[in-house]
Amino acid sequence: MTVRVLVDHRAGEPKLVRHPEKQHRPDNPIQRKPSWIRVKAPNHPVYHETHALMRANGLVTVCEEAACPNIGECWSQRHATMMIMGETCTRACSFCNVATGQPDAQDASEPARVADAVAKLGLRHVVITSVDRDDLADGGAAHFAAVIRAVRAAAPGTTIEVLTPDFLRKPGAIEVVVQARPDVFNHNLETVPRLYPTIRPGARYFQSLRLLDTVKQLDPTIFTKSGLMVGLGEAKPEIMQVMDDLRVADVDFLTLGQYLQPTVKHAAVAEFVTPEAFEDYARVARGKGFLLVSATPLTRSSYHADADFAALRAARQARLAGVAA
């Protein structure tokens, strides 16, 4: 792993820079959060048990790496999103708090360790995500498949959701993950096309959209899911267009949440979107035909994922029953 090191002359100790590629950027002061998105510091005993289990199994979680505001609530309910293939990403998105650099080699023991943690936590539903691994020929697709198979063997009653990278320029990668048959295939568009060059510069909007469409074409029984952040300077009509694009790709589940700025070197918050505006987005999205919509300031891709999966499955059954009738 390659990480730039700076020296803190006041303390005389080396200080690791999590985002070396952002250090040249001017500071964007972090704004005070409105009351509707403030959360309590985690202190529940089960939170600490979950933390200890993650460390004992040598696992990385996106809950920690992405500085998720819901970590206290989720870990107190033994819900954690596993982040496989290391903690260092090959991309440098301006919204993301995951460290950037050259990742370590893949760990062949990781699928078994993830499966062991899932079984010990007694999860009904698990979300497995990863850093972007542009350094790998398949983008990590085979590793995703190996983790899915390991979890199926160790916890056969657990449903599995994957939140994958875009597999840009990785032919055949999507097919490898689909063949492992996760219950939910999630890939986030993150923002509107206009903002990709500044917010998600290493990605391509239509590649992400094509991925979701391809999954559905390969296996229509797999639920597909995607998420957007708001508050980055997008316009409401742009969000509506993304919703339409996702429906053309037959995406089942849409999540929308407020972007929160991790550090002064990250993209600034352009707006704190009100709960009422989120309710309006949810109403419009349901009208466009998504099976399920989660749109609140604190919504994140894997927030309440287990309950949402149950609701998603029930919504499909209800729609199929309606068609049959």
Residue pairs with C-beta under 8 A, 6 or more apart in sequence:
1 86
1 88
1 101
1 102
1 103
1 104
2 101
2 102
3 16
3 17
3 20
3 88
3 99
3 101
4 17
4 20
4 23
5 14
5 15
5 16
5 17
6 14
6 15
6 17
7 13
7 14
7 15
8 14
8 15
17 23
18 97
18 99
18 100
19 92
19 99
19 100
19 263
19 265
19 266
20 100
20 101
21 92
21 100
22 92
22 94
22 263
22 265
22 266
23 265
25 265
27 264
27 265
28 261
28 264
28 265
28 266
28 267
28 268
29 264
29 268
30 261
30 263
30 264
31 261
31 268
31 269
31 272
33 260
33 272
34 272
36 274
36 275
36 297
37 69
37 258
37 260
37 272
37 297
37 298
39 69
39 70
39 72
39 73
39 298
40 72
41 72
42 71
42 72
42 75
42 76
43 72
44 72
44 75
44 76
46 75
46 76
46 77
46 78
47 71
47 72
47 75
47 76
49 78
50 75
50 76
50 78
50 80
50 121
51 75
53 117
53 120
53 121
54 60
54 61
54 80
54 117
57 113
57 114
57 116
57 117
58 113
59 82
59 83
59 110
59 113
59 114
59 117
60 82
60 83
60 84
60 86
60 87
61 80
61 81
61 82
61 83
62 68
62 81
62 82
62 83
62 98
62 129
62 163
62 302
63 70
63 71
63 74
63 75
63 80
63 81
64 71
65 83
65 87
65 97
65 98
65 99
66 96
66 97
66 98
66 262
67 97
67 262
68 74
68 300
69 260
69 298
69 300
70 298
70 300
70 303
74 80
74 81
74 302
74 303
78 121
78 122
78 123
79 123
79 302
79 305
79 306
80 117
80 121
81 127
81 128
81 129
81 163
81 301
81 302
81 305
82 114
82 117
82 118
82 126
82 127
82 128
82 129
82 147
83 98
83 129
83 130
83 131
84 110
84 114
84 128
84 129
84 130
84 140
84 143
84 144
84 147
85 103
85 106
85 110
85 130
85 131
85 133
85 140
85 143
86 103
86 104
86 106
86 107
86 131
87 98
87 99
87 131
88 98
88 99
88 100
88 101
88 102
88 103
88 104
88 131
89 96
89 98
89 99
89 100
89 101
89 103
89 131
89 132
90 100
90 102
90 103
90 131
90 132
90 133
90 134
90 135
90 202
91 100
91 132
91 134
91 202
91 203
92 100
92 201
92 202
93 190
93 199
93 200
93 201
93 202
93 203
94 198
94 199
94 200
94 201
94 266
94 267
95 190
95 191
95 199
95 200
95 229
95 232
95 259
95 262
95 266
95 267
96 262
96 266
97 262
97 263
97 266
98 131
102 135
103 131
103 133
103 135
106 136
106 140
106 143
110 143
110 147
111 143
111 146
111 147
111 149
111 150
111 151
112 150
112 154
114 128
114 147
114 150
114 151
115 147
115 150
115 151
115 153
115 154
115 155
116 154
118 126
118 151
118 154
118 155
118 158
119 154
119 155
123 155
123 158
123 306
124 157
124 158
124 159
124 306
125 158
125 159
125 160
125 161
125 183
125 305
125 306
125 309
126 151
126 155
126 158
126 159
126 160
126 161
127 161
127 162
127 163
127 186
127 301
127 302
127 305
128 144
128 147
128 148
128 151
128 160
128 161
128 162
128 163
129 162
129 163
129 164
129 301
129 302
130 140
130 143
130 144
130 163
130 164
130 165
131 165
132 139
132 165
132 166
132 202
133 139
133 140
133 165
134 168
134 202
137 170
138 167
138 170
138 172
138 173
138 176
139 165
139 167
139 168
139 170
139 173
140 165
141 164
141 167
141 170
141 172
141 173
141 174
141 176
141 177
142 176
144 162
144 164
144 176
144 177
144 180
145 176
145 177
145 179
145 180
148 160
148 162
148 177
148 180
148 181
148 182
149 180
151 158
151 160
152 160
159 183
159 184
159 309
160 182
160 183
160 184
161 182
161 183
161 184
161 185
161 186
161 225
161 302
161 305
161 309
162 177
162 182
162 184
162 185
162 186
163 186
163 187
163 188
163 301
163 302
164 177
164 185
164 186
164 187
164 211
165 187
166 187
166 203
166 204
166 207
166 208
166 211
167 173
167 174
167 211
168 202
168 203
168 204
168 207
174 211
174 214
174 215
174 218
175 218
177 185
178 185
178 215
178 218
178 219
178 222
181 219
181 222
182 222
183 222
183 223
183 309
184 222
184 223
184 224
184 225
184 253
184 309
184 312
185 212
185 215
185 222
185 223
185 224
185 225
186 224
186 225
186 226
186 227
186 253
186 301
187 208
187 211
187 212
187 225
187 226
188 208
188 226
188 227
188 228
188 255
188 301
189 205
189 208
189 209
189 226
189 227
189 228
189 242
189 246
190 199
190 200
190 203
190 227
190 228
190 229
191 199
191 200
191 228
191 229
191 232
191 234
192 228
192 234
192 235
192 238
192 239
192 241
192 242
193 205
193 238
193 242
194 234
194 238
195 232
195 233
195 234
196 203
196 204
196 205
198 267
199 232
199 267
208 226
209 245
209 246
209 249
212 224
212 226
212 246
212 249
212 251
213 248
213 249
213 250
215 222
215 224
216 222
216 224
216 249
216 250
216 251
220 250
223 252
223 253
223 291
223 309
223 312
223 313
223 316
224 249
224 250
224 251
224 252
224 253
225 251
225 252
225 253
225 254
225 255
225 301
226 246
226 251
226 253
226 254
226 255
227 254
227 255
227 256
227 257
227 299
227 300
227 301
228 239
228 242
228 254
228 255
228 256
228 257
229 256
229 257
229 258
229 259
230 239
230 256
230 257
230 258
230 259
230 271
230 273
230 278
230 281
231 258
231 259
231 269
231 270
231 271
231 272
231 273
232 259
232 267
232 269
232 270
233 270
233 271
239 256
239 281
240 284
243 254
243 284
243 285
243 288
243 290
244 288
246 254
246 290
247 288
247 289
247 290
251 290
252 290
252 291
252 292
252 312
252 316
253 290
253 291
253 292
253 293
253 294
253 308
253 312
254 285
254 290
254 292
254 293
254 294
254 295
255 293
255 294
255 295
255 299
255 300
255 301
255 303
256 278
256 281
256 282
256 285
256 293
256 294
256 295
256 296
256 299
257 295
257 296
257 297
257 298
257 299
257 300
257 303
258 272
258 273
258 297
258 298
259 267
259 269
260 269
261 267
261 268
261 269
272 297
273 297
275 296
275 297
278 295
278 296
278 297
278 299
279 295
281 295
282 293
282 294
282 295
285 293
285 295
286 293
291 312
291 315
291 316
291 319
292 308
292 311
292 312
292 315
294 303
294 304
294 308
